Amino acid sequence: MSVDPRIEALKARHQFLEKSIENEEARPMPNDLHLAEMKREKLRIKDEIAQLNNA
């Protein structure tokens, strides 16, 4: 069973965003706008992965 390269790329991006969000939240004064953008992107990617897995 071959793994879809698109899904793997999305998973890697999702993981990168998760780490970036953690790093931003750990800062003394996190950038709330940047955090919100990263969280929206992470959710969009999660939804896209789910759609591709169901297709």
N, CA, C, O and CB atoms as a CASP TS submission, in Angstrom:
PFRMAT TS
TARGET T0000
AUTHOR 0000-0000-0000
METHOD Language model
MODEL 1
PARENT N/A
ATOM      1  N   MET     1       0.854  -1.184   0.000  1.00  0.00           N
ATOM      2  CA  MET     1       0.000   0.000   0.000  1.00  0.00           C
ATOM      3  C   MET     1       0.897   1.244   0.000  1.00  0.00           C
ATOM      4  O   MET     1       1.703   1.441   0.910  1.00  0.00           O
ATOM      5  CB  MET     1      -0.970   0.000   1.238  1.00  0.00           C
ATOM      6  N   SER     2       0.748   2.056  -1.009  1.00  0.00           N
ATOM      7  CA  SER     2       1.568   3.253  -1.167  1.00  0.00           C
ATOM      8  C   SER     2       0.941   4.436  -0.427  1.00  0.00           C
ATOM      9  O   SER     2      -0.272   4.643  -0.469  1.00  0.00           O
ATOM     10  CB  SER     2       1.748   3.590  -2.661  1.00  0.00           C
ATOM     11  N   VAL     3       1.783   5.196   0.242  1.00  0.00           N
ATOM     12  CA  VAL     3       1.304   6.377   0.960  1.00  0.00           C
ATOM     13  C   VAL     3       1.336   7.563   0.004  1.00  0.00           C
ATOM     14  O   VAL     3       2.327   7.791  -0.688  1.00  0.00           O
ATOM     15  CB  VAL     3       2.170   6.659   2.236  1.00  0.00           C
ATOM     16  N   ASP     4       0.251   8.307  -0.024  1.00  0.00           N
ATOM     17  CA  ASP     4       0.138   9.460  -0.905  1.00  0.00           C
ATOM     18  C   ASP     4       1.153  10.528  -0.497  1.00  0.00           C
ATOM     19  O   ASP     4       1.153  10.974   0.651  1.00  0.00           O
ATOM     20  CB  ASP     4      -1.298  10.031  -0.875  1.00  0.00           C
ATOM     21  N   PRO     5       2.022  10.943  -1.433  1.00  0.00           N
ATOM     22  CA  PRO     5       3.028  11.965  -1.099  1.00  0.00           C
ATOM     23  C   PRO     5       2.396  13.297  -0.667  1.00  0.00           C
ATOM     24  O   PRO     5       2.975  14.029   0.136  1.00  0.00           O
ATOM     25  CB  PRO     5       3.944  12.201  -2.299  1.00  0.00           C
ATOM     26  N   ARG     6       1.227  13.602  -1.193  1.00  0.00           N
ATOM     27  CA  ARG     6       0.541  14.847  -0.811  1.00  0.00           C
ATOM     28  C   ARG     6       0.162  14.805   0.673  1.00  0.00           C
ATOM     29  O   ARG     6       0.337  15.785   1.396  1.00  0.00           O
ATOM     30  CB  ARG     6      -0.730  15.067  -1.688  1.00  0.00           C
ATOM     31  N   ILE     7      -0.360  13.654   1.115  1.00  0.00           N
ATOM     32  CA  ILE     7      -0.740  13.516   2.520  1.00  0.00           C
ATOM     33  C   ILE     7       0.498  13.606   3.408  1.00  0.00           C
ATOM     34  O   ILE     7       0.465  14.249   4.457  1.00  0.00           O
ATOM     35  CB  ILE     7      -1.480  12.179   2.759  1.00  0.00           C
ATOM     36  N   GLU     8       1.578  12.971   2.995  1.00  0.00           N
ATOM     37  CA  GLU     8       2.819  13.024   3.777  1.00  0.00           C
ATOM     38  C   GLU     8       3.339  14.459   3.882  1.00  0.00           C
ATOM     39  O   GLU     8       3.804  14.872   4.944  1.00  0.00           O
ATOM     40  CB  GLU     8       3.894  12.117   3.143  1.00  0.00           C
ATOM     41  N   ALA     9       3.265  15.206   2.803  1.00  0.00           N
ATOM     42  CA  ALA     9       3.708  16.605   2.818  1.00  0.00           C
ATOM     43  C   ALA     9       2.829  17.433   3.749  1.00  0.00           C
ATOM     44  O   ALA     9       3.323  18.284   4.490  1.00  0.00           O
ATOM     45  CB  ALA     9       3.683  17.199   1.393  1.00  0.00           C
ATOM     46  N   LEU    10       1.531  17.179   3.706  1.00  0.00           N
ATOM     47  CA  LEU    10       0.609  17.913   4.587  1.00  0.00           C
ATOM     48  C   LEU    10       0.872  17.562   6.050  1.00  0.00           C
ATOM     49  O   LEU    10       0.836  18.437   6.916  1.00  0.00           O
ATOM     50  CB  LEU    10      -0.862  17.600   4.220  1.00  0.00           C
ATOM     51  N   LYS    11       1.132  16.302   6.324  1.00  0.00           N
ATOM     52  CA  LYS    11       1.431  15.891   7.708  1.00  0.00           C
ATOM     53  C   LYS    11       2.703  16.557   8.213  1.00  0.00           C
ATOM     54  O   LYS    11       2.778  16.975   9.368  1.00  0.00           O
ATOM     55  CB  LYS    11       1.570  14.359   7.801  1.00  0.00           C
ATOM     56  N   ALA    12       3.698  16.652   7.345  1.00  0.00           N
ATOM     57  CA  ALA    12       4.950  17.307   7.728  1.00  0.00           C
ATOM     58  C   ALA    12       4.715  18.789   8.019  1.00  0.00           C
ATOM     59  O   ALA    12       5.241  19.326   8.994  1.00  0.00           O
ATOM     60  CB  ALA    12       6.009  17.143   6.618  1.00  0.00           C
ATOM     61  N   ARG    13       3.928  19.441   7.175  1.00  0.00           N
ATOM     62  CA  ARG    13       3.602  20.861   7.381  1.00  0.00           C
ATOM     63  C   ARG    13       2.817  21.047   8.681  1.00  0.00           C
ATOM     64  O   ARG    13       3.064  21.991   9.432  1.00  0.00           O
ATOM     65  CB  ARG    13       2.789  21.415   6.182  1.00  0.00           C
ATOM     66  N   HIS    14       1.868  20.138   8.942  1.00  0.00           N
ATOM     67  CA  HIS    14       1.062  20.179  10.157  1.00  0.00           C
ATOM     68  C   HIS    14       1.962  20.071  11.388  1.00  0.00           C
ATOM     69  O   HIS    14       1.796  20.816  12.353  1.00  0.00           O
ATOM     70  CB  HIS    14       0.012  19.045  10.153  1.00  0.00           C
ATOM     71  N   GLN    15       2.913  19.141  11.346  1.00  0.00           N
ATOM     72  CA  GLN    15       3.846  18.954  12.460  1.00  0.00           C
ATOM     73  C   GLN    15       4.725  20.187  12.660  1.00  0.00           C
ATOM     74  O   GLN    15       4.978  20.607  13.789  1.00  0.00           O
ATOM     75  CB  GLN    15       4.724  17.718  12.218  1.00  0.00           C
ATOM     76  N   PHE    16       5.187  20.762  11.544  1.00  0.00           N
ATOM     77  CA  PHE    16       5.996  21.989  11.625  1.00  0.00           C
ATOM     78  C   PHE    16       5.200  23.123  12.276  1.00  0.00           C
ATOM     79  O   PHE    16       5.721  23.849  13.123  1.00  0.00           O
ATOM     80  CB  PHE    16       6.474  22.416  10.214  1.00  0.00           C
ATOM     81  N   LEU    17       3.944  23.269  11.878  1.00  0.00           N
ATOM     82  CA  LEU    17       3.102  24.322  12.456  1.00  0.00           C
ATOM     83  C   LEU    17       2.871  24.080  13.944  1.00  0.00           C
ATOM     84  O   LEU    17       2.878  25.021  14.738  1.00  0.00           O
ATOM     85  CB  LEU    17       1.753  24.397  11.718  1.00  0.00           C
ATOM     86  N   GLU    18       2.667  22.829  14.319  1.00  0.00           N
ATOM     87  CA  GLU    18       2.453  22.513  15.727  1.00  0.00           C
ATOM     88  C   GLU    18       3.664  22.934  16.561  1.00  0.00           C
ATOM     89  O   GLU    18       3.516  23.513  17.638  1.00  0.00           O
ATOM     90  CB  GLU    18       2.177  21.008  15.906  1.00  0.00           C
ATOM     91  N   LYS    19       4.854  22.640  16.056  1.00  0.00           N
ATOM     92  CA  LYS    19       6.078  23.015  16.764  1.00  0.00           C
ATOM     93  C   LYS    19       6.232  24.542  16.798  1.00  0.00           C
ATOM     94  O   LYS    19       6.646  25.103  17.812  1.00  0.00           O
ATOM     95  CB  LYS    19       7.313  22.363  16.093  1.00  0.00           C
ATOM     96  N   SER    20       5.901  25.203  15.700  1.00  0.00           N
ATOM     97  CA  SER    20       5.998  26.662  15.634  1.00  0.00           C
ATOM     98  C   SER    20       5.029  27.319  16.610  1.00  0.00           C
ATOM     99  O   SER    20       5.364  28.321  17.243  1.00  0.00           O
ATOM    100  CB  SER    20       5.721  27.153  14.209  1.00  0.00           C
ATOM    101  N   ILE    21       3.837  26.759  16.731  1.00  0.00           N
ATOM    102  CA  ILE    21       2.843  27.287  17.674  1.00  0.00           C
ATOM    103  C   ILE    21       3.348  27.125  19.100  1.00  0.00           C
ATOM    104  O   ILE    21       3.249  28.048  19.908  1.00  0.00           O
ATOM    105  CB  ILE    21       1.477  26.571  17.501  1.00  0.00           C
ATOM    106  N   GLU    22       3.887  25.955  19.406  1.00  0.00           N
ATOM    107  CA  GLU    22       4.443  25.723  20.744  1.00  0.00           C
ATOM    108  C   GLU    22       5.551  26.725  21.057  1.00  0.00           C
ATOM    109  O   GLU    22       5.601  27.283  22.153  1.00  0.00           O
ATOM    110  CB  GLU    22       4.984  24.286  20.860  1.00  0.00           C
ATOM    111  N   ASN    23       6.430  26.948  20.095  1.00  0.00           N
ATOM    112  CA  ASN    23       7.531  27.895  20.294  1.00  0.00           C
ATOM    113  C   ASN    23       7.022  29.314  20.503  1.00  0.00           C
ATOM    114  O   ASN    23       7.521  30.041  21.362  1.00  0.00           O
ATOM    115  CB  ASN    23       8.482  27.859  19.102  1.00  0.00           C
ATOM    116  N   GLU    24       6.032  29.699  19.719  1.00  0.00           N
ATOM    117  CA  GLU    24       5.483  31.058  19.841  1.00  0.00           C
ATOM    118  C   GLU    24       4.794  31.240  21.192  1.00  0.00           C
ATOM    119  O   GLU    24       4.936  32.284  21.830  1.00  0.00           O
ATOM    120  CB  GLU    24       4.488  31.348  18.693  1.00  0.00           C
ATOM    121  N   GLU    25       4.043  30.219  21.628  1.00  0.00           N
ATOM    122  CA  GLU    25       3.339  30.312  22.908  1.00  0.00           C
ATOM    123  C   GLU    25       4.314  30.342  24.089  1.00  0.00           C
ATOM    124  O   GLU    25       3.977  30.850  25.159  1.00  0.00           O
ATOM    125  CB  GLU    25       2.370  29.137  23.061  1.00  0.00           C
ATOM    126  N   ALA    26       5.503  29.808  23.900  1.00  0.00           N
ATOM    127  CA  ALA    26       6.500  29.788  24.976  1.00  0.00           C
ATOM    128  C   ALA    26       7.218  31.123  25.134  1.00  0.00           C
ATOM    129  O   ALA    26       7.890  31.354  26.139  1.00  0.00           O
ATOM    130  CB  ALA    26       7.516  28.696  24.720  1.00  0.00           C
ATOM    131  N   ARG    27       7.079  31.994  24.150  1.00  0.00           N
ATOM    132  CA  ARG    27       7.736  33.302  24.243  1.00  0.00           C
ATOM    133  C   ARG    27       7.087  34.145  25.335  1.00  0.00           C
ATOM    134  O   ARG    27       5.911  33.963  25.647  1.00  0.00           O
ATOM    135  CB  ARG    27       7.674  34.042  22.889  1.00  0.00           C
ATOM    136  N   PRO    28       7.854  35.069  25.916  1.00  0.00           N
ATOM    137  CA  PRO    28       7.290  35.937  26.966  1.00  0.00           C
ATOM    138  C   PRO    28       6.091  36.764  26.476  1.00  0.00           C
ATOM    139  O   PRO    28       5.123  36.947  27.215  1.00  0.00           O
ATOM    140  CB  PRO    28       8.372  36.878  27.491  1.00  0.00           C
ATOM    141  N   MET    29       6.152  37.254  25.251  1.00  0.00           N
ATOM    142  CA  MET    29       5.040  38.039  24.693  1.00  0.00           C
ATOM    143  C   MET    29       4.721  37.493  23.307  1.00  0.00           C
ATOM    144  O   MET    29       5.177  38.039  22.303  1.00  0.00           O
ATOM    145  CB  MET    29       5.393  39.575  24.626  1.00  0.00           C
ATOM    146  N   PRO    30       3.933  36.408  23.248  1.00  0.00           N
ATOM    147  CA  PRO    30       3.638  35.810  21.945  1.00  0.00           C
ATOM    148  C   PRO    30       2.828  36.751  21.057  1.00  0.00           C
ATOM    149  O   PRO    30       2.033  37.559  21.539  1.00  0.00           O
ATOM    150  CB  PRO    30       2.884  34.500  22.130  1.00  0.00           C
ATOM    151  N   ASN    31       3.047  36.627  19.764  1.00  0.00           N
ATOM    152  CA  ASN    31       2.325  37.416  18.776  1.00  0.00           C
ATOM    153  C   ASN    31       0.984  36.727  18.528  1.00  0.00           C
ATOM    154  O   ASN    31       0.926  35.701  17.850  1.00  0.00           O
ATOM    155  CB  ASN    31       3.150  37.568  17.443  1.00  0.00           C
ATOM    156  N   ASP    32      -0.091  37.290  19.076  1.00  0.00           N
ATOM    157  CA  ASP    32      -1.412  36.671  18.994  1.00  0.00           C
ATOM    158  C   ASP    32      -1.917  36.557  17.562  1.00  0.00           C
ATOM    159  O   ASP    32      -2.569  35.573  17.213  1.00  0.00           O
ATOM    160  CB  ASP    32      -2.400  37.458  19.816  1.00  0.00           C
ATOM    161  N   LEU    33      -1.626  37.542  16.740  1.00  0.00           N
ATOM    162  CA  LEU    33      -2.072  37.500  15.344  1.00  0.00           C
ATOM    163  C   LEU    33      -1.378  36.354  14.606  1.00  0.00           C
ATOM    164  O   LEU    33      -2.017  35.593  13.879  1.00  0.00           O
ATOM    165  CB  LEU    33      -1.787  38.851  14.636  1.00  0.00           C
ATOM    166  N   HIS    34      -0.082  36.244  14.799  1.00  0.00           N
ATOM    167  CA  HIS    34       0.684  35.169  14.153  1.00  0.00           C
ATOM    168  C   HIS    34       0.214  33.801  14.650  1.00  0.00           C
ATOM    169  O   HIS    34       0.097  32.861  13.864  1.00  0.00           O
ATOM    170  CB  HIS    34       2.199  35.343  14.421  1.00  0.00           C
ATOM    171  N   LEU    35      -0.054  33.688  15.949  1.00  0.00           N
ATOM    172  CA  LEU    35      -0.562  32.436  16.506  1.00  0.00           C
ATOM    173  C   LEU    35      -1.892  32.054  15.863  1.00  0.00           C
ATOM    174  O   LEU    35      -2.093  30.902  15.480  1.00  0.00           O
ATOM    175  CB  LEU    35      -0.726  32.554  18.028  1.00  0.00           C
ATOM    176  N   ALA    36      -2.786  33.011  15.747  1.00  0.00           N
ATOM    177  CA  ALA    36      -4.099  32.738  15.158  1.00  0.00           C
ATOM    178  C   ALA    36      -3.961  32.279  13.707  1.00  0.00           C
ATOM    179  O   ALA    36      -4.655  31.356  13.279  1.00  0.00           O
ATOM    180  CB  ALA    36      -4.993  33.989  15.234  1.00  0.00           C
ATOM    181  N   GLU    37      -3.072  32.915  12.953  1.00  0.00           N
ATOM    182  CA  GLU    37      -2.852  32.522  11.555  1.00  0.00           C
ATOM    183  C   GLU    37      -2.315  31.095  11.466  1.00  0.00           C
ATOM    184  O   GLU    37      -2.767  30.306  10.637  1.00  0.00           O
ATOM    185  CB  GLU    37      -1.876  33.496  10.870  1.00  0.00           C
ATOM    186  N   MET    38      -1.357  30.773  12.319  1.00  0.00           N
ATOM    187  CA  MET    38      -0.775  29.428  12.295  1.00  0.00           C
ATOM    188  C   MET    38      -1.806  28.376  12.694  1.00  0.00           C
ATOM    189  O   MET    38      -1.848  27.291  12.114  1.00  0.00           O
ATOM    190  CB  MET    38       0.441  29.353  13.229  1.00  0.00           C
ATOM    191  N   LYS    39      -2.638  28.698  13.686  1.00  0.00           N
ATOM    192  CA  LYS    39      -3.668  27.748  14.117  1.00  0.00           C
ATOM    193  C   LYS    39      -4.714  27.530  13.032  1.00  0.00           C
ATOM    194  O   LYS    39      -5.177  26.406  12.837  1.00  0.00           O
ATOM    195  CB  LYS    39      -4.343  28.239  15.397  1.00  0.00           C
ATOM    196  N   ARG    40      -5.093  28.593  12.323  1.00  0.00           N
ATOM    197  CA  ARG    40      -6.046  28.452  11.204  1.00  0.00           C
ATOM    198  C   ARG    40      -5.464  27.570  10.109  1.00  0.00           C
ATOM    199  O   ARG    40      -6.142  26.689   9.579  1.00  0.00           O
ATOM    200  CB  ARG    40      -6.416  29.837  10.623  1.00  0.00           C
ATOM    201  N   GLU    41      -4.201  27.816   9.775  1.00  0.00           N
ATOM    202  CA  GLU    41      -3.529  27.020   8.740  1.00  0.00           C
ATOM    203  C   GLU    41      -3.442  25.555   9.160  1.00  0.00           C
ATOM    204  O   GLU    41      -3.675  24.658   8.350  1.00  0.00           O
ATOM    205  CB  GLU    41      -2.114  27.576   8.458  1.00  0.00           C
ATOM    206  N   LYS    42      -3.110  25.318  10.422  1.00  0.00           N
ATOM    207  CA  LYS    42      -2.993  23.957  10.931  1.00  0.00           C
ATOM    208  C   LYS    42      -4.343  23.234  10.826  1.00  0.00           C
ATOM    209  O   LYS    42      -4.396  22.071  10.428  1.00  0.00           O
ATOM    210  CB  LYS    42      -2.494  23.967  12.396  1.00  0.00           C
ATOM    211  N   LEU    43      -5.413  23.913  11.176  1.00  0.00           N
ATOM    212  CA  LEU    43      -6.751  23.333  11.083  1.00  0.00           C
ATOM    213  C   LEU    43      -7.136  23.061   9.628  1.00  0.00           C
ATOM    214  O   LEU    43      -7.736  22.030   9.324  1.00  0.00           O
ATOM    215  CB  LEU    43      -7.781  24.265  11.736  1.00  0.00           C
ATOM    216  N   ARG    44      -6.793  23.982   8.735  1.00  0.00           N
ATOM    217  CA  ARG    44      -7.091  23.796   7.313  1.00  0.00           C
ATOM    218  C   ARG    44      -6.375  22.559   6.782  1.00  0.00           C
ATOM    219  O   ARG    44      -6.945  21.772   6.026  1.00  0.00           O
ATOM    220  CB  ARG    44      -6.680  25.045   6.499  1.00  0.00           C
ATOM    221  N   ILE    45      -5.121  22.401   7.188  1.00  0.00           N
ATOM    222  CA  ILE    45      -4.337  21.250   6.754  1.00  0.00           C
ATOM    223  C   ILE    45      -4.940  19.961   7.320  1.00  0.00           C
ATOM    224  O   ILE    45      -5.033  18.957   6.613  1.00  0.00           O
ATOM    225  CB  ILE    45      -2.860  21.398   7.194  1.00  0.00           C
ATOM    226  N   LYS    46      -5.347  19.987   8.581  1.00  0.00           N
ATOM    227  CA  LYS    46      -5.962  18.811   9.192  1.00  0.00           C
ATOM    228  C   LYS    46      -7.213  18.408   8.422  1.00  0.00           C
ATOM    229  O   LYS    46      -7.430  17.224   8.164  1.00  0.00           O
ATOM    230  CB  LYS    46      -6.307  19.083  10.668  1.00  0.00           C
ATOM    231  N   ASP    47      -8.032  19.383   8.057  1.00  0.00           N
ATOM    232  CA  ASP    47      -9.248  19.110   7.285  1.00  0.00           C
ATOM    233  C   ASP    47      -8.917  18.528   5.915  1.00  0.00           C
ATOM    234  O   ASP    47      -9.588  17.608   5.448  1.00  0.00           O
ATOM    235  CB  ASP    47     -10.075  20.389   7.123  1.00  0.00           C
ATOM    236  N   GLU    48      -7.884  19.064   5.274  1.00  0.00           N
ATOM    237  CA  GLU    48      -7.490  18.573   3.955  1.00  0.00           C
ATOM    238  C   GLU    48      -6.979  17.139   4.028  1.00  0.00           C
ATOM    239  O   GLU    48      -7.273  16.327   3.151  1.00  0.00           O
ATOM    240  CB  GLU    48      -6.421  19.479   3.348  1.00  0.00           C
ATOM    241  N   ILE    49      -6.217  16.829   5.068  1.00  0.00           N
ATOM    242  CA  ILE    49      -5.733  15.463   5.261  1.00  0.00           C
ATOM    243  C   ILE    49      -6.922  14.510   5.424  1.00  0.00           C
ATOM    244  O   ILE    49      -6.951  13.436   4.823  1.00  0.00           O
ATOM    245  CB  ILE    49      -4.792  15.382   6.499  1.00  0.00           C
ATOM    246  N   ALA    50      -7.892  14.909   6.233  1.00  0.00           N
ATOM    247  CA  ALA    50      -9.078  14.081   6.452  1.00  0.00           C
ATOM    248  C   ALA    50      -9.828  13.850   5.146  1.00  0.00           C
ATOM    249  O   ALA    50     -10.274  12.734   4.879  1.00  0.00           O
ATOM    250  CB  ALA    50     -10.006  14.734   7.485  1.00  0.00           C
ATOM    251  N   GLN    51      -9.970  14.884   4.338  1.00  0.00           N
ATOM    252  CA  GLN    51     -10.660  14.737   3.048  1.00  0.00           C
ATOM    253  C   GLN    51      -9.909  13.780   2.136  1.00  0.00           C
ATOM    254  O   GLN    51     -10.527  12.933   1.492  1.00  0.00           O
ATOM    255  CB  GLN    51     -10.817  16.103   2.360  1.00  0.00           C
ATOM    256  N   LEU    52      -8.596  13.899   2.070  1.00  0.00           N
ATOM    257  CA  LEU    52      -7.800  13.028   1.215  1.00  0.00           C
ATOM    258  C   LEU    52      -7.841  11.573   1.695  1.00  0.00           C
ATOM    259  O   LEU    52      -7.835  10.649   0.881  1.00  0.00           O
ATOM    260  CB  LEU    52      -6.357  13.521   1.166  1.00  0.00           C
ATOM    261  N   ASN    53      -7.882  11.376   2.992  1.00  0.00           N
ATOM    262  CA  ASN    53      -7.952  10.022   3.531  1.00  0.00           C
ATOM    263  C   ASN    53      -9.307   9.374   3.239  1.00  0.00           C
ATOM    264  O   ASN    53      -9.397   8.155   3.093  1.00  0.00           O
ATOM    265  CB  ASN    53      -7.695  10.041   5.038  1.00  0.00           C
ATOM    266  N   ASN    54     -10.349  10.186   3.155  1.00  0.00           N
ATOM    267  CA  ASN    54     -11.689   9.664   2.901  1.00  0.00           C
ATOM    268  C   ASN    54     -11.983   9.501   1.421  1.00  0.00           C
ATOM    269  O   ASN    54     -12.990   8.895   1.054  1.00  0.00           O
ATOM    270  CB  ASN    54     -12.716  10.568   3.517  1.00  0.00           C
ATOM    271  N   ALA    55     -11.125  10.029   0.573  1.00  0.00           N
ATOM    272  CA  ALA    55     -11.386   9.978  -0.873  1.00  0.00           C
ATOM    273  C   ALA    55     -11.034   8.629  -1.460  1.00  0.00           C
ATOM    274  O   ALA    55     -11.193   8.418  -2.662  1.00  0.00           O
ATOM    275  CB  ALA    55     -10.605  11.065  -1.593  1.00  0.00           C
TER
END
